[in-house]
Amino acid sequence: MRLWLKDSERRPDPLPARTDARTALFVGTLLWLVALGAALFIEVTAPGTAKSGAASAPGPGWWLWCTVIGVGLGVVGFAWVQFRRR
């Protein structure tokens, strides 16, 4: 097995595969929404958490913002894919 081939020995590049990223984005965003629901549940029911809203506060407050960002990026990604399809 050689690591370097001459151009004349190479096979032609395959055609790019046509894929649909909407399904993956939909499932990923849906999972982030489920995680957001769990983070909201933990935020409401967790005893002794700081309610200041600071990202550096101890407790599960940063989980909530992480899931909100995940959902937001999923929506932006889905919009981008829709835009590119046109």
N, CA, C and O atoms as a Maestro MAE file, in Angstrom:
{
 s_m_m2io_version
 :::
 2.0.0
}

f_m_ct {
 s_m_title
 :::
 protein
 m_atom[344] {
  # First column is atom index #
  i_m_mmod_type
  r_m_x_coord
  r_m_y_coord
  r_m_z_coord
  i_m_residue_number
  s_m_chain_name
  s_m_pdb_residue_name
  s_m_pdb_atom_name
  i_m_atomic_number
  :::
  1 25 0.839 -1.173 0.000 1 A "MET " " N  " 7
  2 3 0.000 0.000 0.000 1 A "MET " " CA " 6
  3 2 0.882 1.234 0.000 1 A "MET " " C  " 6
  4 15 1.815 1.348 0.795 1 A "MET " " O  " 8
  5 25 0.572 2.160 -0.908 2 A "ARG " " N  " 7
  6 3 1.347 3.395 -0.965 2 A "ARG " " CA " 6
  7 2 0.500 4.559 -0.477 2 A "ARG " " C  " 6
  8 15 -0.724 4.565 -0.603 2 A "ARG " " O  " 8
  9 25 1.182 5.529 0.074 3 A "LEU " " N  " 7
  10 3 0.467 6.698 0.557 3 A "LEU " " CA " 6
  11 2 0.350 7.781 -0.503 3 A "LEU " " C  " 6
  12 15 -0.487 8.674 -0.370 3 A "LEU " " O  " 8
  13 25 1.153 7.730 -1.536 4 A "TRP " " N  " 7
  14 3 1.146 8.769 -2.562 4 A "TRP " " CA " 6
  15 2 0.978 8.121 -3.930 4 A "TRP " " C  " 6
  16 15 1.726 7.216 -4.299 4 A "TRP " " O  " 8
  17 25 -0.010 8.595 -4.673 5 A "LEU " " N  " 7
  18 3 -0.252 8.073 -6.008 5 A "LEU " " CA " 6
  19 2 -0.006 9.170 -7.035 5 A "LEU " " C  " 6
  20 15 -0.194 10.356 -6.763 5 A "LEU " " O  " 8
  21 25 0.413 8.749 -8.205 6 A "LYS " " N  " 7
  22 3 0.532 9.700 -9.301 6 A "LYS " " CA " 6
  23 2 -0.872 10.072 -9.773 6 A "LYS " " C  " 6
  24 15 -1.819 9.310 -9.576 6 A "LYS " " O  " 8
  25 25 -1.003 11.230 -10.389 7 A "ASP " " N  " 7
  26 3 -2.315 11.663 -10.873 7 A "ASP " " CA " 6
  27 2 -2.894 10.672 -11.884 7 A "ASP " " C  " 6
  28 15 -4.109 10.484 -11.939 7 A "ASP " " O  " 8
  29 25 -2.051 10.049 -12.668 8 A "SER " " N  " 7
  30 3 -2.549 9.101 -13.667 8 A "SER " " CA " 6
  31 2 -3.077 7.813 -13.022 8 A "SER " " C  " 6
  32 15 -3.866 7.098 -13.640 8 A "SER " " O  " 8
  33 25 -2.654 7.510 -11.793 9 A "GLU " " N  " 7
  34 3 -3.081 6.293 -11.104 9 A "GLU " " CA " 6
  35 2 -4.338 6.500 -10.255 9 A "GLU " " C  " 6
  36 15 -4.947 5.536 -9.791 9 A "GLU " " O  " 8
  37 25 -4.708 7.731 -10.060 10 A "ARG " " N  " 7
  38 3 -5.858 8.010 -9.196 10 A "ARG " " CA " 6
  39 2 -7.176 7.713 -9.896 10 A "ARG " " C  " 6
  40 15 -7.320 7.921 -11.101 10 A "ARG " " O  " 8
  41 25 -8.114 7.234 -9.132 11 A "ARG " " N  " 7
  42 3 -9.480 7.090 -9.635 11 A "ARG " " CA " 6
  43 2 -10.142 8.470 -9.613 11 A "ARG " " C  " 6
  44 15 -9.723 9.332 -8.841 11 A "ARG " " O  " 8
  45 25 -11.148 8.695 -10.426 12 A "PRO " " N  " 7
  46 3 -11.815 10.002 -10.412 12 A "PRO " " CA " 6
  47 2 -12.560 10.223 -9.095 12 A "PRO " " C  " 6
  48 15 -13.016 9.279 -8.451 12 A "PRO " " O  " 8
  49 25 -12.666 11.477 -8.722 13 A "ASP " " N  " 7
  50 3 -13.376 11.809 -7.496 13 A "ASP " " CA " 6
  51 2 -14.854 11.459 -7.637 13 A "ASP " " C  " 6
  52 15 -15.433 11.648 -8.706 13 A "ASP " " O  " 8
  53 25 -15.469 10.954 -6.573 14 A "PRO " " N  " 7
  54 3 -16.903 10.654 -6.658 14 A "PRO " " CA " 6
  55 2 -17.722 11.942 -6.664 14 A "PRO " " C  " 6
  56 15 -17.265 12.985 -6.194 14 A "PRO " " O  " 8
  57 25 -18.912 11.856 -7.191 15 A "LEU " " N  " 7
  58 3 -19.801 13.004 -7.162 15 A "LEU " " CA " 6
  59 2 -20.241 13.265 -5.732 15 A "LEU " " C  " 6
  60 15 -20.385 12.325 -4.951 15 A "LEU " " O  " 8
  61 25 -20.457 14.529 -5.376 16 A "PRO " " N  " 7
  62 3 -20.913 14.824 -4.010 16 A "PRO " " CA " 6
  63 2 -22.274 14.186 -3.748 16 A "PRO " " C  " 6
  64 15 -23.153 14.178 -4.610 16 A "PRO " " O  " 8
  65 25 -22.422 13.665 -2.565 17 A "ALA " " N  " 7
  66 3 -23.693 13.045 -2.194 17 A "ALA " " CA " 6
  67 2 -24.709 14.136 -1.873 17 A "ALA " " C  " 6
  68 15 -24.400 15.104 -1.179 17 A "ALA " " O  " 8
  69 25 -25.915 13.965 -2.384 18 A "ARG " " N  " 7
  70 3 -26.974 14.922 -2.103 18 A "ARG " " CA " 6
  71 2 -27.657 14.471 -0.814 18 A "ARG " " C  " 6
  72 15 -28.210 13.374 -0.736 18 A "ARG " " O  " 8
  73 25 -27.607 15.322 0.169 19 A "THR " " N  " 7
  74 3 -28.168 14.970 1.476 19 A "THR " " CA " 6
  75 2 -29.235 15.987 1.870 19 A "THR " " C  " 6
  76 15 -29.355 17.053 1.267 19 A "THR " " O  " 8
  77 25 -29.991 15.638 2.876 20 A "ASP " " N  " 7
  78 3 -31.009 16.527 3.413 20 A "ASP " " CA " 6
  79 2 -30.718 16.707 4.895 20 A "ASP " " C  " 6
  80 15 -30.956 15.803 5.695 20 A "ASP " " O  " 8
  81 25 -30.210 17.859 5.252 21 A "ALA " " N  " 7
  82 3 -29.822 18.122 6.635 21 A "ALA " " CA " 6
  83 2 -31.004 18.526 7.502 21 A "ALA " " C  " 6
  84 15 -30.859 18.667 8.716 21 A "ALA " " O  " 8
  85 25 -32.169 18.715 6.898 22 A "ARG " " N  " 7
  86 3 -33.323 19.167 7.675 22 A "ARG " " CA " 6
  87 2 -33.729 18.158 8.745 22 A "ARG " " C  " 6
  88 15 -34.115 18.545 9.848 22 A "ARG " " O  " 8
  89 25 -33.643 16.873 8.426 23 A "THR " " N  " 7
  90 3 -34.022 15.853 9.404 23 A "THR " " CA " 6
  91 2 -33.091 15.871 10.604 23 A "THR " " C  " 6
  92 15 -33.544 15.820 11.748 23 A "THR " " O  " 8
  93 25 -31.798 15.943 10.349 24 A "ALA " " N  " 7
  94 3 -30.829 15.983 11.440 24 A "ALA " " CA " 6
  95 2 -31.004 17.246 12.289 24 A "ALA " " C  " 6
  96 15 -30.927 17.190 13.517 24 A "ALA " " O  " 8
  97 25 -31.237 18.370 11.634 25 A "LEU " " N  " 7
  98 3 -31.451 19.612 12.381 25 A "LEU " " CA " 6
  99 2 -32.737 19.565 13.186 25 A "LEU " " C  " 6
  100 15 -32.781 20.050 14.317 25 A "LEU " " O  " 8
  101 25 -33.774 18.990 12.620 26 A "PHE " " N  " 7
  102 3 -35.043 18.872 13.336 26 A "PHE " " CA " 6
  103 2 -34.897 17.995 14.575 26 A "PHE " " C  " 6
  104 15 -35.360 18.362 15.655 26 A "PHE " " O  " 8
  105 25 -34.261 16.845 14.424 27 A "VAL " " N  " 7
  106 3 -34.085 15.927 15.559 27 A "VAL " " CA " 6
  107 2 -33.193 16.563 16.624 27 A "VAL " " C  " 6
  108 15 -33.482 16.468 17.817 27 A "VAL " " O  " 8
  109 25 -32.110 17.212 16.192 28 A "GLY " " N  " 7
  110 3 -31.221 17.861 17.153 28 A "GLY " " CA " 6
  111 2 -31.902 18.983 17.911 28 A "GLY " " C  " 6
  112 15 -31.730 19.110 19.124 28 A "GLY " " O  " 8
  113 25 -32.677 19.802 17.204 29 A "THR " " N  " 7
  114 3 -33.394 20.887 17.863 29 A "THR " " CA " 6
  115 2 -34.459 20.333 18.801 29 A "THR " " C  " 6
  116 15 -34.678 20.876 19.883 29 A "THR " " O  " 8
  117 25 -35.117 19.260 18.394 30 A "LEU " " N  " 7
  118 3 -36.106 18.618 19.256 30 A "LEU " " CA " 6
  119 2 -35.458 18.097 20.541 30 A "LEU " " C  " 6
  120 15 -36.027 18.232 21.624 30 A "LEU " " O  " 8
  121 25 -34.284 17.508 20.420 31 A "LEU " " N  " 7
  122 3 -33.572 17.038 21.622 31 A "LEU " " CA " 6
  123 2 -33.174 18.193 22.527 31 A "LEU " " C  " 6
  124 15 -33.238 18.080 23.752 31 A "LEU " " O  " 8
  125 25 -32.758 19.316 21.920 32 A "TRP " " N  " 7
  126 3 -32.440 20.498 22.728 32 A "TRP " " CA " 6
  127 2 -33.695 21.024 23.437 32 A "TRP " " C  " 6
  128 15 -33.612 21.491 24.573 32 A "TRP " " O  " 8
  129 25 -34.853 20.950 22.775 33 A "LEU " " N  " 7
  130 3 -36.097 21.371 23.423 33 A "LEU " " CA " 6
  131 2 -36.439 20.471 24.611 33 A "LEU " " C  " 6
  132 15 -36.914 20.952 25.640 33 A "LEU " " O  " 8
  133 25 -36.200 19.181 24.469 34 A "VAL " " N  " 7
  134 3 -36.421 18.254 25.591 34 A "VAL " " CA " 6
  135 2 -35.463 18.601 26.738 34 A "VAL " " C  " 6
  136 15 -35.853 18.612 27.905 34 A "VAL " " O  " 8
  137 25 -34.215 18.880 26.388 35 A "ALA " " N  " 7
  138 3 -33.243 19.264 27.417 35 A "ALA " " CA " 6
  139 2 -33.634 20.594 28.058 35 A "ALA " " C  " 6
  140 15 -33.418 20.789 29.254 35 A "ALA " " O  " 8
  141 25 -34.203 21.504 27.280 36 A "LEU " " N  " 7
  142 3 -34.674 22.779 27.833 36 A "LEU " " CA " 6
  143 2 -35.789 22.544 28.844 36 A "LEU " " C  " 6
  144 15 -35.814 23.165 29.906 36 A "LEU " " O  " 8
  145 25 -36.706 21.648 28.511 37 A "GLY " " N  " 7
  146 3 -37.761 21.314 29.458 37 A "GLY " " CA " 6
  147 2 -37.210 20.720 30.749 37 A "GLY " " C  " 6
  148 15 -37.675 21.048 31.840 37 A "GLY " " O  " 8
  149 25 -36.224 19.851 30.620 38 A "ALA " " N  " 7
  150 3 -35.601 19.265 31.814 38 A "ALA " " CA " 6
  151 2 -34.855 20.335 32.620 38 A "ALA " " C  " 6
  152 15 -34.903 20.338 33.850 38 A "ALA " " O  " 8
  153 25 -34.168 21.238 31.921 39 A "ALA " " N  " 7
  154 3 -33.445 22.304 32.628 39 A "ALA " " CA " 6
  155 2 -34.408 23.248 33.339 39 A "ALA " " C  " 6
  156 15 -34.132 23.701 34.450 39 A "ALA " " O  " 8
  157 25 -35.540 23.546 32.698 40 A "LEU " " N  " 7
  158 3 -36.548 24.383 33.364 40 A "LEU " " CA " 6
  159 2 -37.114 23.682 34.591 40 A "LEU " " C  " 6
  160 15 -37.328 24.309 35.629 40 A "LEU " " O  " 8
  161 25 -37.355 22.378 34.469 41 A "PHE " " N  " 7
  162 3 -37.855 21.617 35.614 41 A "PHE " " CA " 6
  163 2 -36.850 21.636 36.755 41 A "PHE " " C  " 6
  164 15 -37.226 21.837 37.910 41 A "PHE " " O  " 8
  165 25 -35.589 21.432 36.447 42 A "ILE " " N  " 7
  166 3 -34.547 21.439 37.480 42 A "ILE " " CA " 6
  167 2 -34.403 22.835 38.079 42 A "ILE " " C  " 6
  168 15 -34.220 22.976 39.288 42 A "ILE " " O  " 8
  169 25 -34.484 23.860 37.245 43 A "GLU " " N  " 7
  170 3 -34.345 25.237 37.725 43 A "GLU " " CA " 6
  171 2 -35.462 25.588 38.698 43 A "GLU " " C  " 6
  172 15 -35.233 26.272 39.695 43 A "GLU " " O  " 8
  173 25 -36.664 25.121 38.407 44 A "VAL " " N  " 7
  174 3 -37.808 25.457 39.256 44 A "VAL " " CA " 6
  175 2 -37.800 24.634 40.539 44 A "VAL " " C  " 6
  176 15 -38.144 25.150 41.602 44 A "VAL " " O  " 8
  177 25 -37.416 23.375 40.458 45 A "THR " " N  " 7
  178 3 -37.543 22.486 41.613 45 A "THR " " CA " 6
  179 2 -36.265 22.333 42.427 45 A "THR " " C  " 6
  180 15 -36.313 21.780 43.526 45 A "THR " " O  " 8
  181 25 -35.125 22.802 41.928 46 A "ALA " " N  " 7
  182 3 -33.875 22.600 42.665 46 A "ALA " " CA " 6
  183 2 -33.854 23.491 43.907 46 A "ALA " " C  " 6
  184 15 -34.061 24.701 43.808 46 A "ALA " " O  " 8
  185 25 -33.606 22.899 45.066 47 A "PRO " " N  " 7
  186 3 -33.575 23.705 46.285 47 A "PRO " " CA " 6
  187 2 -32.243 24.458 46.408 47 A "PRO " " C  " 6
  188 15 -31.179 23.936 46.076 47 A "PRO " " O  " 8
  189 25 -32.337 25.678 46.886 48 A "GLY " " N  " 7
  190 3 -31.131 26.443 47.212 48 A "GLY " " CA " 6
  191 2 -30.372 26.996 46.033 48 A "GLY " " C  " 6
  192 15 -29.194 27.320 46.182 48 A "GLY " " O  " 8
  193 25 -30.973 27.123 44.876 49 A "THR " " N  " 7
  194 3 -30.258 27.693 43.739 49 A "THR " " CA " 6
  195 2 -30.425 29.202 43.748 49 A "THR " " C  " 6
  196 15 -31.440 29.731 44.200 49 A "THR " " O  " 8
  197 25 -29.417 29.875 43.247 50 A "ALA " " N  " 7
  198 3 -29.463 31.331 43.169 50 A "ALA " " CA " 6
  199 2 -30.402 31.734 42.036 50 A "ALA " " C  " 6
  200 15 -30.289 31.228 40.920 50 A "ALA " " O  " 8
  201 25 -31.317 32.634 42.322 51 A "LYS " " N  " 7
  202 3 -32.282 33.087 41.313 51 A "LYS " " CA " 6
  203 2 -31.864 34.414 40.698 51 A "LYS " " C  " 6
  204 15 -32.701 35.129 40.148 51 A "LYS " " O  " 8
  205 25 -30.586 34.752 40.783 52 A "SER " " N  " 7
  206 3 -30.114 36.027 40.252 52 A "SER " " CA " 6
  207 2 -30.011 36.019 38.741 52 A "SER " " C  " 6
  208 15 -29.979 37.088 38.133 52 A "SER " " O  " 8
  209 25 -29.959 34.861 38.113 53 A "GLY " " N  " 7
  210 3 -29.837 34.772 36.666 53 A "GLY " " CA " 6
  211 2 -28.407 34.909 36.180 53 A "GLY " " C  " 6
  212 15 -28.168 34.927 34.972 53 A "GLY " " O  " 8
  213 25 -27.464 35.005 37.080 54 A "ALA " " N  " 7
  214 3 -26.067 35.140 36.674 54 A "ALA " " CA " 6
  215 2 -25.559 33.809 36.147 54 A "ALA " " C  " 6
  216 15 -25.850 32.750 36.701 54 A "ALA " " O  " 8
  217 25 -24.794 33.886 35.066 55 A "ALA " " N  " 7
  218 3 -24.277 32.660 34.456 55 A "ALA " " CA " 6
  219 2 -23.263 31.977 35.362 55 A "ALA " " C  " 6
  220 15 -23.089 30.761 35.289 55 A "ALA " " O  " 8
  221 25 -22.598 32.740 36.208 56 A "SER " " N  " 7
  222 3 -21.580 32.153 37.082 56 A "SER " " CA " 6
  223 2 -22.165 31.706 38.421 56 A "SER " " C  " 6
  224 15 -21.430 31.202 39.270 56 A "SER " " O  " 8
  225 25 -23.449 31.878 38.623 57 A "ALA " " N  " 7
  226 3 -24.054 31.492 39.895 57 A "ALA " " CA " 6
  227 2 -24.031 29.975 40.034 57 A "ALA " " C  " 6
  228 15 -24.170 29.254 39.045 57 A "ALA " " O  " 8
  229 25 -23.857 29.495 41.250 58 A "PRO " " N  " 7
  230 3 -23.865 28.044 41.431 58 A "PRO " " CA " 6
  231 2 -25.252 27.487 41.150 58 A "PRO " " C  " 6
  232 15 -26.262 28.171 41.318 58 A "PRO " " O  " 8
  233 25 -25.281 26.248 40.724 59 A "GLY " " N  " 7
  234 3 -26.562 25.624 40.441 59 A "GLY " " CA " 6
  235 2 -26.762 25.400 38.954 59 A "GLY " " C  " 6
  236 15 -25.861 25.631 38.148 59 A "GLY " " O  " 8
  237 25 -27.941 24.952 38.609 60 A "PRO " " N  " 7
  238 3 -28.200 24.556 37.222 60 A "PRO " " CA " 6
  239 2 -28.599 25.704 36.297 60 A "PRO " " C  " 6
  240 15 -29.096 25.441 35.201 60 A "PRO " " O  " 8
  241 25 -28.407 26.949 36.683 61 A "GLY " " N  " 7
  242 3 -28.822 28.073 35.853 61 A "GLY " " CA " 6
  243 2 -28.148 28.117 34.501 61 A "GLY " " C  " 6
  244 15 -28.771 28.519 33.519 61 A "GLY " " O  " 8
  245 25 -26.899 27.718 34.423 62 A "TRP " " N  " 7
  246 3 -26.198 27.754 33.135 62 A "TRP " " CA " 6
  247 2 -26.682 26.655 32.200 62 A "TRP " " C  " 6
  248 15 -26.525 26.765 30.984 62 A "TRP " " O  " 8
  249 25 -27.271 25.596 32.753 63 A "TRP " " N  " 7
  250 3 -27.835 24.553 31.900 63 A "TRP " " CA " 6
  251 2 -28.965 25.131 31.059 63 A "TRP " " C  " 6
  252 15 -29.098 24.823 29.875 63 A "TRP " " O  " 8
  253 25 -29.769 25.968 31.686 64 A "LEU " " N  " 7
  254 3 -30.898 26.577 30.997 64 A "LEU " " CA " 6
  255 2 -30.419 27.391 29.805 64 A "LEU " " C  " 6
  256 15 -30.966 27.273 28.708 64 A "LEU " " O  " 8
  257 25 -29.407 28.210 30.015 65 A "TRP " " N  " 7
  258 3 -28.911 29.048 28.920 65 A "TRP " " CA " 6
  259 2 -28.214 28.227 27.843 65 A "TRP " " C  " 6
  260 15 -28.254 28.584 26.666 65 A "TRP " " O  " 8
  261 25 -27.589 27.154 28.229 66 A "CYS " " N  " 7
  262 3 -26.952 26.267 27.238 66 A "CYS " " CA " 6
  263 2 -28.004 25.656 26.321 66 A "CYS " " C  " 6
  264 15 -27.794 25.574 25.111 66 A "CYS " " O  " 8
  265 25 -29.123 25.230 26.877 67 A "THR " " N  " 7
  266 3 -30.171 24.635 26.059 67 A "THR " " CA " 6
  267 2 -30.874 25.685 25.199 67 A "THR " " C  " 6
  268 15 -31.260 25.403 24.064 67 A "THR " " O  " 8
  269 25 -31.040 26.893 25.735 68 A "VAL " " N  " 7
  270 3 -31.645 27.970 24.934 68 A "VAL " " CA " 6
  271 2 -30.770 28.272 23.722 68 A "VAL " " C  " 6
  272 15 -31.279 28.461 22.617 68 A "VAL " " O  " 8
  273 25 -29.455 28.319 23.926 69 A "ILE " " N  " 7
  274 3 -28.527 28.555 22.811 69 A "ILE " " CA " 6
  275 2 -28.576 27.393 21.826 69 A "ILE " " C  " 6
  276 15 -28.528 27.615 20.616 69 A "ILE " " O  " 8
  277 25 -28.672 26.161 22.316 70 A "GLY " " N  " 7
  278 3 -28.778 25.000 21.439 70 A "GLY " " CA " 6
  279 2 -30.023 25.053 20.565 70 A "GLY " " C  " 6
  280 15 -29.956 24.764 19.370 70 A "GLY " " O  " 8
  281 25 -31.163 25.421 21.154 71 A "VAL " " N  " 7
  282 3 -32.395 25.551 20.381 71 A "VAL " " CA " 6
  283 2 -32.262 26.680 19.371 71 A "VAL " " C  " 6
  284 15 -32.678 26.540 18.221 71 A "VAL " " O  " 8
  285 25 -31.679 27.808 19.800 72 A "GLY " " N  " 7
  286 3 -31.500 28.937 18.895 72 A "GLY " " CA " 6
  287 2 -30.617 28.603 17.712 72 A "GLY " " C  " 6
  288 15 -30.928 28.974 16.580 72 A "GLY " " O  " 8
  289 25 -29.527 27.912 17.959 73 A "LEU " " N  " 7
  290 3 -28.643 27.521 16.859 73 A "LEU " " CA " 6
  291 2 -29.323 26.512 15.930 73 A "LEU " " C  " 6
  292 15 -29.100 26.532 14.720 73 A "LEU " " O  " 8
  293 25 -30.143 25.642 16.489 74 A "GLY " " N  " 7
  294 3 -30.888 24.709 15.649 74 A "GLY " " CA " 6
  295 2 -31.871 25.424 14.741 74 A "GLY " " C  " 6
  296 15 -32.017 25.061 13.573 74 A "GLY " " O  " 8
  297 25 -32.549 26.440 15.268 75 A "VAL " " N  " 7
  298 3 -33.496 27.206 14.452 75 A "VAL " " CA " 6
  299 2 -32.756 27.979 13.366 75 A "VAL " " C  " 6
  300 15 -33.203 28.023 12.220 75 A "VAL " " O  " 8
  301 25 -31.621 28.590 13.723 76 A "VAL " " N  " 7
  302 3 -30.819 29.314 12.730 76 A "VAL " " CA " 6
  303 2 -30.306 28.347 11.660 76 A "VAL " " C  " 6
  304 15 -30.331 28.667 10.472 76 A "VAL " " O  " 8
  305 25 -29.850 27.186 12.071 77 A "GLY " " N  " 7
  306 3 -29.379 26.187 11.108 77 A "GLY " " CA " 6
  307 2 -30.483 25.722 10.183 77 A "GLY " " C  " 6
  308 15 -30.265 25.566 8.982 77 A "GLY " " O  " 8
  309 25 -31.673 25.499 10.735 78 A "PHE " " N  " 7
  310 3 -32.795 25.073 9.906 78 A "PHE " " CA " 6
  311 2 -33.171 26.164 8.910 78 A "PHE " " C  " 6
  312 15 -33.463 25.870 7.751 78 A "PHE " " O  " 8
  313 25 -33.167 27.420 9.350 79 A "ALA " " N  " 7
  314 3 -33.461 28.533 8.443 79 A "ALA " " CA " 6
  315 2 -32.401 28.631 7.349 79 A "ALA " " C  " 6
  316 15 -32.721 28.909 6.193 79 A "ALA " " O  " 8
  317 25 -31.152 28.404 7.710 80 A "TRP " " N  " 7
  318 3 -30.071 28.467 6.723 80 A "TRP " " CA " 6
  319 2 -30.212 27.366 5.669 80 A "TRP " " C  " 6
  320 15 -30.011 27.609 4.479 80 A "TRP " " O  " 8
  321 25 -30.552 26.180 6.105 81 A "VAL " " N  " 7
  322 3 -30.732 25.074 5.166 81 A "VAL " " CA " 6
  323 2 -31.904 25.368 4.238 81 A "VAL " " C  " 6
  324 15 -31.824 25.114 3.036 81 A "VAL " " O  " 8
  325 25 -32.990 25.900 4.789 82 A "GLN " " N  " 7
  326 3 -34.125 26.259 3.940 82 A "GLN " " CA " 6
  327 2 -33.737 27.330 2.927 82 A "GLN " " C  " 6
  328 15 -34.148 27.270 1.768 82 A "GLN " " O  " 8
  329 25 -32.952 28.305 3.360 83 A "PHE " " N  " 7
  330 3 -32.498 29.375 2.468 83 A "PHE " " CA " 6
  331 2 -31.621 28.822 1.351 83 A "PHE " " C  " 6
  332 15 -31.742 29.240 0.199 83 A "PHE " " O  " 8
  333 25 -30.745 27.888 1.686 84 A "ARG " " N  " 7
  334 3 -29.841 27.313 0.690 84 A "ARG " " CA " 6
  335 2 -30.557 26.397 -0.299 84 A "ARG " " C  " 6
  336 15 -30.074 26.205 -1.415 84 A "ARG " " O  " 8
  337 25 -31.686 25.836 0.085 85 A "ARG " " N  " 7
  338 3 -32.445 24.944 -0.802 85 A "ARG " " CA " 6
  339 2 -33.099 25.716 -1.946 85 A "ARG " " C  " 6
  340 15 -33.383 25.148 -3.001 85 A "ARG " " O  " 8
  341 25 -33.335 27.001 -1.735 86 A "ARG " " N  " 7
  342 3 -34.017 27.799 -2.774 86 A "ARG " " CA " 6
  343 2 -33.085 28.268 -3.816 86 A "ARG " " C  " 6
  344 15 -33.499 28.948 -4.755 86 A "ARG " " O  " 8
  :::
 }
 m_bond[343] {
  # First column is bond index #
  i_m_from
  i_m_to
  i_m_order
  :::
  1 1 2 1
  2 2 3 1
  3 3 4 2
  4 3 5 1
  5 5 6 1
  6 6 7 1
  7 7 8 2
  8 7 9 1
  9 9 10 1
  10 10 11 1
  11 11 12 2
  12 11 13 1
  13 13 14 1
  14 14 15 1
  15 15 16 2
  16 15 17 1
  17 17 18 1
  18 18 19 1
  19 19 20 2
  20 19 21 1
  21 21 22 1
  22 22 23 1
  23 23 24 2
  24 23 25 1
  25 25 26 1
  26 26 27 1
  27 27 28 2
  28 27 29 1
  29 29 30 1
  30 30 31 1
  31 31 32 2
  32 31 33 1
  33 33 34 1
  34 34 35 1
  35 35 36 2
  36 35 37 1
  37 37 38 1
  38 38 39 1
  39 39 40 2
  40 39 41 1
  41 41 42 1
  42 42 43 1
  43 43 44 2
  44 43 45 1
  45 45 46 1
  46 46 47 1
  47 47 48 2
  48 47 49 1
  49 49 50 1
  50 50 51 1
  51 51 52 2
  52 51 53 1
  53 53 54 1
  54 54 55 1
  55 55 56 2
  56 55 57 1
  57 57 58 1
  58 58 59 1
  59 59 60 2
  60 59 61 1
  61 61 62 1
  62 62 63 1
  63 63 64 2
  64 63 65 1
  65 65 66 1
  66 66 67 1
  67 67 68 2
  68 67 69 1
  69 69 70 1
  70 70 71 1
  71 71 72 2
  72 71 73 1
  73 73 74 1
  74 74 75 1
  75 75 76 2
  76 75 77 1
  77 77 78 1
  78 78 79 1
  79 79 80 2
  80 79 81 1
  81 81 82 1
  82 82 83 1
  83 83 84 2
  84 83 85 1
  85 85 86 1
  86 86 87 1
  87 87 88 2
  88 87 89 1
  89 89 90 1
  90 90 91 1
  91 91 92 2
  92 91 93 1
  93 93 94 1
  94 94 95 1
  95 95 96 2
  96 95 97 1
  97 97 98 1
  98 98 99 1
  99 99 100 2
  100 99 101 1
  101 101 102 1
  102 102 103 1
  103 103 104 2
  104 103 105 1
  105 105 106 1
  106 106 107 1
  107 107 108 2
  108 107 109 1
  109 109 110 1
  110 110 111 1
  111 111 112 2
  112 111 113 1
  113 113 114 1
  114 114 115 1
  115 115 116 2
  116 115 117 1
  117 117 118 1
  118 118 119 1
  119 119 120 2
  120 119 121 1
  121 121 122 1
  122 122 123 1
  123 123 124 2
  124 123 125 1
  125 125 126 1
  126 126 127 1
  127 127 128 2
  128 127 129 1
  129 129 130 1
  130 130 131 1
  131 131 132 2
  132 131 133 1
  133 133 134 1
  134 134 135 1
  135 135 136 2
  136 135 137 1
  137 137 138 1
  138 138 139 1
  139 139 140 2
  140 139 141 1
  141 141 142 1
  142 142 143 1
  143 143 144 2
  144 143 145 1
  145 145 146 1
  146 146 147 1
  147 147 148 2
  148 147 149 1
  149 149 150 1
  150 150 151 1
  151 151 152 2
  152 151 153 1
  153 153 154 1
  154 154 155 1
  155 155 156 2
  156 155 157 1
  157 157 158 1
  158 158 159 1
  159 159 160 2
  160 159 161 1
  161 161 162 1
  162 162 163 1
  163 163 164 2
  164 163 165 1
  165 165 166 1
  166 166 167 1
  167 167 168 2
  168 167 169 1
  169 169 170 1
  170 170 171 1
  171 171 172 2
  172 171 173 1
  173 173 174 1
  174 174 175 1
  175 175 176 2
  176 175 177 1
  177 177 178 1
  178 178 179 1
  179 179 180 2
  180 179 181 1
  181 181 182 1
  182 182 183 1
  183 183 184 2
  184 183 185 1
  185 185 186 1
  186 186 187 1
  187 187 188 2
  188 187 189 1
  189 189 190 1
  190 190 191 1
  191 191 192 2
  192 191 193 1
  193 193 194 1
  194 194 195 1
  195 195 196 2
  196 195 197 1
  197 197 198 1
  198 198 199 1
  199 199 200 2
  200 199 201 1
  201 201 202 1
  202 202 203 1
  203 203 204 2
  204 203 205 1
  205 205 206 1
  206 206 207 1
  207 207 208 2
  208 207 209 1
  209 209 210 1
  210 210 211 1
  211 211 212 2
  212 211 213 1
  213 213 214 1
  214 214 215 1
  215 215 216 2
  216 215 217 1
  217 217 218 1
  218 218 219 1
  219 219 220 2
  220 219 221 1
  221 221 222 1
  222 222 223 1
  223 223 224 2
  224 223 225 1
  225 225 226 1
  226 226 227 1
  227 227 228 2
  228 227 229 1
  229 229 230 1
  230 230 231 1
  231 231 232 2
  232 231 233 1
  233 233 234 1
  234 234 235 1
  235 235 236 2
  236 235 237 1
  237 237 238 1
  238 238 239 1
  239 239 240 2
  240 239 241 1
  241 241 242 1
  242 242 243 1
  243 243 244 2
  244 243 245 1
  245 245 246 1
  246 246 247 1
  247 247 248 2
  248 247 249 1
  249 249 250 1
  250 250 251 1
  251 251 252 2
  252 251 253 1
  253 253 254 1
  254 254 255 1
  255 255 256 2
  256 255 257 1
  257 257 258 1
  258 258 259 1
  259 259 260 2
  260 259 261 1
  261 261 262 1
  262 262 263 1
  263 263 264 2
  264 263 265 1
  265 265 266 1
  266 266 267 1
  267 267 268 2
  268 267 269 1
  269 269 270 1
  270 270 271 1
  271 271 272 2
  272 271 273 1
  273 273 274 1
  274 274 275 1
  275 275 276 2
  276 275 277 1
  277 277 278 1
  278 278 279 1
  279 279 280 2
  280 279 281 1
  281 281 282 1
  282 282 283 1
  283 283 284 2
  284 283 285 1
  285 285 286 1
  286 286 287 1
  287 287 288 2
  288 287 289 1
  289 289 290 1
  290 290 291 1
  291 291 292 2
  292 291 293 1
  293 293 294 1
  294 294 295 1
  295 295 296 2
  296 295 297 1
  297 297 298 1
  298 298 299 1
  299 299 300 2
  300 299 301 1
  301 301 302 1
  302 302 303 1
  303 303 304 2
  304 303 305 1
  305 305 306 1
  306 306 307 1
  307 307 308 2
  308 307 309 1
  309 309 310 1
  310 310 311 1
  311 311 312 2
  312 311 313 1
  313 313 314 1
  314 314 315 1
  315 315 316 2
  316 315 317 1
  317 317 318 1
  318 318 319 1
  319 319 320 2
  320 319 321 1
  321 321 322 1
  322 322 323 1
  323 323 324 2
  324 323 325 1
  325 325 326 1
  326 326 327 1
  327 327 328 2
  328 327 329 1
  329 329 330 1
  330 330 331 1
  331 331 332 2
  332 331 333 1
  333 333 334 1
  334 334 335 1
  335 335 336 2
  336 335 337 1
  337 337 338 1
  338 338 339 1
  339 339 340 2
  340 339 341 1
  341 341 342 1
  342 342 343 1
  343 343 344 2
  :::
 }
}
